[in-house]
Every structure is written in C-alpha cells, then in structure tokens.
Amino acid sequence: MENALTPLPFRAAERPRPGDPVLVQRRGYAHAALYVGRAVIDEAAGIRRIAEDMVVHLDGKATDPRVALSPFSEVVGDGVWTVPRVQPAFPAPVIVQRGLGKVGRPGYNLFHNNCEHFVSWCITGEARSPQIDHLKRVATKAAGLTLAAAGTALALAAGARAAGTRAARRGTGREVH
C-alpha cells in the first residue's frame, strides 16, 4: 500500500478514530487534518478543559497560519470528508501526540509545509503532499511540452531562414549547395 494520503470514502454517520487523517473537500483542493478526538485544552489563568471531537491541522487560511487545535465540526463544516488510507509508522497515541505537540507552531508554506505535509509527517514521519506532488508532475510535463514546442518552432524558423537564404542566393546567381 502506498504511504500517501489516498482518499477512502468514509460514511458520514461514523467518526474517524484518534490518529486518523481526514481530508475535507474544498473548492479546488482537499484540506487535511489529523483527528485527535478528546483533547485537554489549557486556557488562560491555568484553567484546563476537556474538548471532544477535535482535530489538529495546519490552518493556512488564518491571518497568522499555524498548527491549530479545532473542533471537527468547525473544520469539516458542511463539506464532504474522507479518511485516507495511510500505512502508519507509529501507533495511534504517538500519532496524536506528534500532532498535538505542534499546536501553535507557525510556518505554513503551500509548496513545502502545508496541511497535507503536516498530517503525513504526524502519521508516517515523512512530510508529503500528494496534491503538490501532482501539481509538480503537471508543471514538469507542461514545461516539457512548452520546451518541445519552442524547439520545434526554432527548428522551423531556422529551416525557413535557411530556405530564404538559399532562395536569395539563387536570385543573385550564387547557388550554395
């Protein structure tokens, strides 16, 4: 099994288990979060409370993007969500601790440290983003096609130039072979 965040449909009536990745379909992309379930939240003045049904995610939409602990319902909203198939490198409690240990950490970067990189790192130890990997493959292919088209255009232009030079030389009586 590939160690990437590959979507696997999950029935909405069920909830993911702690340590499960969650992909939420958004317009044009999927947002990744790590389901942690119950979490202890330290609030101001030393007050602690227990929150249920929580996820940890790298919130790139925030004014100050950072790893956040948020309610599952707030992150998912009315969106369609799935639990990707991932081969974990760690037991679920360790995965949850890896995610919770990063709460508050800044450093969002779409191409090198996005929500998928974060969730993948928590589960597998490798920061990977299949969506970004796909974009890189498409961009590389497009660049290759562009270079091939440019090469063809240059070759055609050089051929036309050479033909024009031969024709011009023919007109002067100086034939070049």
N, C-alpha and C positions, 0 to 999 in steps of 0.2 A: 504494500500500500504506500502511495506517495505521501511524503511528510509535508503536505501543504494544506491550506485551508480550502478544501474541496467541498462545495455545498452538498449537504444531505438533507432532504426535506424532513422537517420535524413537525409533528402535529401541534397546533396552537394550544390544544387543551392540556398538553403536558408542559412541564418546565424543564429546562436543562438542569444538569447536576453540577454541583460545585466543581470547578476546574474545566468545564466545557466551554469551548469557544462558541460565540454566537455571531452570525452575520445578519445584519439588518439591511434589507434592500432600500436604497435611497435613489433619488433621481440620478441616473448615470453611474452609480457606483454602489458598493456594499460597504457598510461600516462594520468593523469588527470590535467585539467586546469580549471580556472574559467573565463568565458567570461565577460569582463567588457565594451566592446565597446569603447566609446570615453573616453580618459584619458588625464589629464593635466600632463605634464612631466616637472619637474623642472630640468634645466640643469645648467652647470657651469655659474658663474657670474650673477646669478639671472635671467637668461633667461628662460622663460616658453614657451612651445609649446603644441599644442593640437595634440594628436595622435589618429587616428581612428582604429577600428577593433583590439583591444588589449585584451590580456588575462593575468591573474596573475597565476603563477604556481610555485611550489617548484621544482627548477631545480637541480635535483640530479646528473646530468651529468657534471655540471660545476666544475671547479677546486676548487672553494670555494662555495659549494652548499648553496643556499639561495633562498628566495622567490623573484621571478623576474617578472617584467612587460615586456611583449614581444609582438610583432605583432602576430596575429592569424596565418597568413600565415607562419611565421617562426617556430612556434611550431608544426603546423599541417603538413607542408611540403606537400609531395605527399601522405601522409598517409590517411587511412580511418578513419573518425571520426564519433562519435555519440554523441547525447545528452542523458545522462542517465535520467531515471525517478526518481526524488527525491522529497519528500514532504518537502518544505522549512519551516523552523521555523521562518524566518524573511522575510520582504518584499524585493524585488529585490534591491532597493537602499541601504538598510542596508547590504545585502549580498555583494554587490560590495564594500562598504566602509570597511567591515571586511577584504576582500581580499587585497584592496589597502593599508590598514593600516599596513599590514605585509610585504610590499615590502622592501627588503633589509635585512630582518631578517634571520640569519643563523639557523642551527640546523637540517639539514636533517639526518634522520635515517631510513633505509629501513623498519625496523620492527615496529617502534613506531612513526615516524613522516615523512611519505613520501608524495608524491603528492596527493594521494587519501585521506590520513588523513587531509591534509590541505584543500582541496576543500570541503570535507564532513563537517569539522568544520565551514567553512565560511557559508555554507548553512543551516546546521541542528543544529550547536552548539556542535555536537559530532564528535570527531576525529576518524573516522573509515576507514578501508581499506578492502573491500571485497576480494581483491586479497590475502592479507596477512592472513585474516581470513580463506580463503580456504586452503592456504599453511599450516596453523596451524592444520586444521582438517585432512589434508592428512598426515602430520607428526605424529599426535597423533595416527591415525589409523595404520600407518606403524609401529610406536613404539609398539603399542598393539599387532600387528601381530608378530613382532620380539620377544616380551616377551613371547607370546604364543608358538611360535616355540622353543624358548630357554627352556621354561618349559617342553614342550613335549620331547625335546632332553635330558634334565636332567632326566626326569621320565624314558625314555627308557634306559639311561645309568645306572640309579640306578637299574632298573629291570634286566638288563644284568649282572650287578655286583652281584646282589643277586643270580641270577641263576648260575653264575660262582662259587660263594661261596658254594652254595648247592652242585653243581657237584663236587667241590674239596673236600668237606667234605664226600661225598659219596665214593669217591675214597679212603679215609682213614678209612672208616668203621664208621665214626661218622656222622650219619644221623641227621639232625636238622629239626624238624617239626615246 
